[in-house]
């Protein structure tokens, strides 16, 4: 009986050790695949993590940012709301009378995720990804800011890190669902967020086809596919942009 018990303990110890090794290997694999921090998850790529929205309170139509972090107003002039049903990004400033970020400042046209790929919730931006950032699908995006996991604000994708290689057909989809999760914008607009909204900016994502947004959704130029300038975003401030000449 003692021999059987001892043997059982050894088997249990071996099983536990095997499980620990498996977990460690799985962790390494997840890291190497970018699951924990996806550096290439911009083109609507989904993180396989199951994160929950950062503490921001439950947004309402009257207040999209009901529970901001302490001292938020000291470091942030703006908060951002994204309506995935209408594909519009609205930037709000703080109301000095009540402290809420409910004064609409400007709006941008965007493209959000197909089939609900841009999940609703409230987060705080966590990374500025630089002028060019690799996206899922072996493409590149300009001026990406990470909202959460693999979900970013970024430009319409480019075939490579060259502003003359725009995916023109995708650009012409602005204002409709088109990505697999990220929030695509014009270069001019996404650069504004990159330059003016520091890390920790609150972003609330919601889906409401009926709400009347405070600022009408802007339009974006449709680029003729036979245009010699079709590889450029018309809003790109790059001095070489032929649309600017």
C-alpha positions in Angstrom: 0.0 0.0 0.0 2.8 2.4 0.8 4.5 1.5 -2.5 1.3 2.3 -4.4 0.8 5.6 -2.6 4.4 6.6 -3.3 4.0 5.7 -6.9 0.8 7.7 -7.2 2.5 10.8 -5.7 5.4 10.4 -8.2 2.9 10.2 -11.1 1.0 13.2 -9.8 4.3 15.2 -9.5 5.3 14.3 -13.0 1.9 15.3 -14.4 2.1 18.7 -12.6 5.6 19.3 -13.9 4.4 18.4 -17.4 1.5 20.9 -17.1 3.9 23.6 -15.9 6.3 23.0 -18.7 3.4 23.1 -21.2 2.1 26.4 -19.8 5.6 27.9 -20.0 6.0 26.8 -23.6 2.5 28.1 -24.5 3.5 31.5 -22.9 6.6 31.7 -25.0 4.7 30.8 -28.1 2.0 33.4 -27.4 4.7 36.1 -26.9 6.5 35.1 -30.1 3.2 35.3 -32.0 2.5 38.8 -30.6 -0.6 37.8 -28.7 0.4 39.6 -25.6 1.5 42.7 -27.4 0.7 42.6 -31.1 3.1 44.9 -32.9 1.7 44.1 -36.3 -2.0 44.0 -35.4 -3.1 47.2 -37.2 -5.0 46.1 -40.3 -8.0 45.1 -38.2 -6.1 42.1 -36.8 -7.7 40.5 -33.8 -5.8 39.8 -30.6 -6.4 36.3 -29.2 -6.4 37.7 -25.6 -9.7 38.2 -23.9 -9.2 41.6 -22.3 -12.0 43.7 -20.9 -12.4 47.4 -21.4 -10.4 49.7 -19.0 -12.4 51.2 -16.2 -14.3 54.0 -17.8 -17.8 53.6 -16.6 -20.8 52.6 -18.8 -21.2 55.3 -21.5 -24.6 56.8 -22.2 -25.7 59.0 -25.0 -25.5 62.0 -22.7 -22.0 61.2 -21.5 -19.6 58.9 -23.4 -16.9 59.2 -20.7 -18.7 58.9 -17.3 -15.8 57.6 -15.2 -12.5 58.9 -16.3 -9.3 58.2 -14.5 -8.3 60.5 -11.6 -6.5 63.7 -12.8 -7.4 62.9 -16.4 -8.1 66.6 -17.1 -4.6 67.6 -16.0 -3.0 65.7 -18.9 -5.7 65.4 -21.5 -7.4 68.1 -23.5 -9.6 65.6 -25.5 -11.5 62.3 -25.3 -12.6 60.4 -28.3 -15.8 58.6 -29.3 -16.1 56.1 -32.2 -19.5 55.2 -33.5 -19.0 51.9 -35.5 -22.5 52.0 -36.8 -22.0 55.3 -38.5 -18.2 55.1 -39.0 -17.5 58.5 -37.5 -14.9 59.5 -34.9 -15.9 62.5 -32.7 -13.4 64.4 -30.5 -14.7 66.0 -27.4 -13.2 68.7 -25.1 -13.9 69.3 -21.4 -16.8 71.4 -20.3 -15.5 73.7 -17.6 -18.9 74.1 -16.0 -19.4 70.5 -15.1 -16.1 68.8 -15.9 -17.5 66.4 -18.5 -16.0 65.9 -21.9 -19.2 66.7 -23.7 -18.3 69.6 -26.0 -17.8 68.3 -29.5 -14.6 69.7 -31.1 -14.2 67.9 -34.4 -15.3 64.8 -36.3 -13.5 62.5 -38.7 -14.8 60.0 -41.2 -13.4 56.4 -40.6 -13.8 52.8 -41.5 -14.3 50.3 -38.7 -14.5 46.5 -38.5 -16.6 44.2 -40.5 -18.9 41.8 -38.7 -18.5 43.6 -35.4 -14.7 43.5 -35.5 -14.3 46.8 -33.6 -15.5 45.8 -30.1 -17.5 48.3 -28.1 -16.1 49.5 -24.8 -13.9 52.2 -23.2 -10.2 52.1 -23.2 -7.1 54.4 -22.8 -4.6 54.6 -25.6 -1.4 52.8 -24.8 1.1 53.2 -27.6 2.3 55.5 -30.3 3.5 53.2 -33.1 5.5 55.6 -35.1 5.2 57.1 -38.6 5.0 53.7 -40.3 3.7 50.5 -38.6 3.5 47.0 -39.9 -0.1 45.7 -40.2 -1.6 42.3 -40.6 -1.5 41.2 -44.2 2.0 42.4 -44.9 0.9 46.0 -45.4 1.8 49.3 -43.7 -0.1 52.0 -42.0 0.8 55.6 -41.1 0.6 57.3 -37.7 -0.9 54.4 -35.7 -2.0 54.8 -32.1 -3.0 51.7 -30.2 -6.5 51.8 -28.6 -6.2 48.4 -27.0 -4.7 45.0 -28.0 -4.4 44.9 -31.8 -7.0 47.6 -32.4 -5.4 50.9 -33.6 -6.2 54.2 -35.1 -4.2 54.2 -38.4 -4.3 55.3 -42.0 -5.8 53.3 -44.8 -3.2 50.5 -45.6 -0.3 50.9 -48.0 1.4 48.1 -49.9 4.7 49.2 -48.3 6.1 52.0 -46.2 6.0 54.4 -49.1 3.3 57.1 -49.2 2.8 56.6 -53.0 1.6 52.9 -52.5 -1.9 53.5 -51.0 -4.5 50.7 -51.4 -6.8 53.0 -53.3 -9.8 50.8 -53.3 -9.7 50.6 -49.5 -9.4 54.4 -49.3 -12.6 54.7 -51.3 -14.4 52.6 -48.7 -13.9 55.3 -46.0 -17.2 55.9 -44.2 -18.2 52.2 -44.4 -17.2 49.1 -42.5 -14.0 47.8 -44.2 -11.4 46.7 -41.7 -11.3 43.6 -39.6 -11.2 45.7 -36.4 -8.9 48.8 -36.6 -10.2 52.3 -37.1 -8.9 53.5 -40.5 -8.8 57.2 -41.2 -7.3 59.6 -43.7 -3.6 60.4 -43.1 -4.4 64.0 -42.1 -7.0 62.9 -39.6 -5.1 60.1 -38.0 -2.0 62.3 -37.8 -4.1 64.8 -35.9 -4.9 62.2 -33.3 -1.3 61.1 -33.2 0.0 64.6 -32.6 -2.7 66.0 -30.3 -3.9 63.1 -28.2 -1.2 61.9 -25.8 -1.1 58.3 -24.4 -3.8 57.6 -22.0 -6.4 59.4 -24.0 -9.9 57.9 -23.4 -11.5 56.2 -26.4 -15.1 55.0 -26.1 -16.3 52.7 -28.9 -20.0 52.2 -29.4 -22.5 51.0 -32.0 -25.5 53.2 -32.5 -27.1 53.7 -35.9 -29.9 56.0 -34.6 -28.1 58.6 -32.6 -27.7 62.0 -34.1 -24.0 62.9 -33.8 -23.3 66.4 -32.8 -21.1 67.0 -35.8 -22.0 65.7 -39.2 -19.8 63.0 -40.6 -17.3 64.5 -43.0 -16.8 63.1 -46.5 -13.7 61.8 -48.1 -12.6 62.3 -51.7 -13.2 59.3 -53.9 -10.0 58.6 -55.9 -10.5 57.7 -59.5 -8.8 54.4 -60.1 -7.4 55.7 -63.4 -5.8 58.7 -61.8 -2.0 59.0 -62.0 -2.1 60.1 -58.4 -4.1 57.2 -57.1 -1.3 55.8 -54.9 -1.5 58.9 -52.7 -3.9 59.8 -49.9 -5.1 63.3 -51.0 -4.8 64.6 -47.4 -1.3 63.4 -46.8 0.8 66.5 -45.8 3.9 65.0 -47.4 5.5 67.6 -49.6 5.8 65.1 -52.5 2.0 64.5 -52.6 0.9 65.2 -56.2 -2.6 66.1 -55.0 -1.1 69.1 -53.3 0.5 70.5 -56.4 
